[in-house]
């Protein structure tokens, strides 16, 4: 007996319920895909970028050097864009390349700043059209049970350094959010 014959023999009510459940599942999946891929724009002080719409903007409650601070509750995630003014002083004093100097400073400070720090990847790339260093790493969360994944881009621009940081307890969220911001970031 063919599968189509078996379906034809099912009661009409069961066919309607099954079709309705399948339609609902398709709509739910389409809605999830649409919401997870939607972005909104951030713009302030000549800085612009797009980020996932599910994040809340906490920028106005942040430190003065923080240009943007966005938070997601589930999974716990934070996007931060900060600027260090006149960050090129050390590079000028040592006659070092500015990006090399920033990268060396990060290599020294990151392991001391994060409990259980472990680097996953380090590379050079372009962000917003500018040379940048990236660091992907993870560390042990404050609850000592969770792992926090961090994607960091260090971007020298003029005499300043911009730091794009995405932290999340879920690696795929850190990666996706980082890529959305990184690919759309425009600096002054």
N, C-alpha and C positions, 0 to 999 in steps of 0.2 A: 504494500500500500504506500502510495506517494505521500509526502509531507503535506502537499496541498489538499489531498483528500482528507487527511486527518484534521486539518484546520477547518475544512468545510463541515465536518461532523461535530465540531465544538458548538456548544450552545451560543446563541447570538449575544446574550448578556456577557458571557466570558470574553468573547471577541471584542466587544465594546470596551470592557474594563482593561483588557490587555493593550488595545490600541491607545486608549487614553493614557495609560501608564507609560507607554513608549513615547508618546508625544510629549508628556510632561518631562521625561528624562532628557529628551532632545532639547527642549526649551531651557531646562535648567543648565545643561552643559553649554549651550550657546550663551546664556546669560553670564555664566562663570567666565567663559573665554572672553567675552566682551568687557566685563568689569576688570579682569586681570590685565588686559592689554590697554586700558584707557589711561591716558596721562593728562596732567594739567601743567600749567606753566608757572614758573617762578621768575620774577624779574625785580631786581633792586640794585641800585648803585652801579648800573652798567653790566651787571651779571644776569644772564638768562639761562634757563634750562628747563627741560620737561622732566616730570617725575610721576610715578604711579599715583593715581587719584586717591587711593585708599589712605595715603599718609596725611596726618594732621600737621599743619604749619605751626611750629613753636618758635619761630625766628625771633619774635619780639621779646621773648623772655630769656634770651641767650646772652652770652658774653659779648662785649663790644667787638671782638675780632671775628665773631661768628656771623657770616653773611646769611646763612640759611641753616635751619635746624628743623627737620621733619621727622615725625614719629609715627610708627605703625604699631598697634597693640598686639595683633596676632598674625604671624609670629612676631615677637618683640624685635623691632628693627628701628634703626635711626639712620637718617641721611644728614650729614653735616658738611657744609662748605665754609671753610674758614680762610682768613687771610693773615699772613704775617708781614707787616709793613717793614720795609728796609731789611729784608732777610738776607740781602746779598753782602752785608758787612763782613761776615766771616770769610766768604769766598774772595772778596776784594783784598782783605788783609793777608790771606795766604796765597793769593794769585792762583786760586783754583777755579775751575769751571763751576758756575753757579749751581747747575743741576747735580753735578758730581758731589759738591759740598752738601747740598740738601739731602742727597741720597745717603752719604756717609753719616750724616747726623741722625737720620732715621734708623740706619742699621745699628747705631750705638744705643739710641734711646728706646726703640720699640721693645726689645727683649726685657728691658728694665721696667717698662711701663705696664706690661700685661702679664698677669700670672699664668704660667703654663704656655707662654708664647711659643708658637711653632710656625715657621714660615712655610707656606705652600708654594708660592711662586713669586719671582721678582723679574721685572722686565722693563724695557723702555718702550714707549709708545707715543702717540700724539693724542692730546686732549684739547679740544677747542682750537685745533690748528697749531698748538704749541708742543714742543718736546716735553715729555713728562716721564717720571719714574712711577711704576706701580708696584705695590706690595700686596699680595693676598696672603693672609695668615689667619690663624685661629688661636684662641686662648680660652682658659677656663673662666666661666662666668662667676659672678659674685656669690651665687648659691653653691659653688664648688661642684655642681653636678652637670650643669649645662655647658655646651661648647658654643662660643660666640665666634662667628665668621666675620672677618673684616676684609674689605677691599679698599685700598688706599691709593689715591693718585696724588703725586706731588708735582705741582706745575709752577715753574718759575715764570714770572711775567714782569718785565722791567726790573725794578729792584725789590719787588714783592714776591712772596711765595703763596700759592693757593693750595689748600689741602682739601680734597674731596674724599670723605670717609663714609662708607656704608657698613654698618654693623647689623648682624641679624643672627638669631638662633637657628635659622634655616639657611643653609648654603645657597640653595637655588634662589631664594628671595634676595640675598645679598648680591649674587651675581646679576640677576635680572634688573634690580634697582640700579646697581652701579652702571650697567651697560646703558640703561635708558638715560641716566643723567649724563654720563660721560659722552655719549654720542651727540647730545644736544647742547652741551655746555658752551656758552659764549662768554668770554672774559673781556673786560674793558681794555 
